[in-house]
């Protein structure tokens, strides 16, 4: 059931993409805003993963308190 719904949505998106050269300026602007939002979101996720996984510096990790 969910698979069919996802396929239907993807088919609608494909139809919209095929009609994009004939779209109105408003639809082109909306499409650009959507693409910029998705690209920014993916870029931020990649940057956060890179920072957390590859730059594991000790100042960002919890420090252990030694008993006196």
Residue pairs with C-beta under 8 A, 6 or more apart in sequence:
16 31
20 27
20 28
20 31
23 31
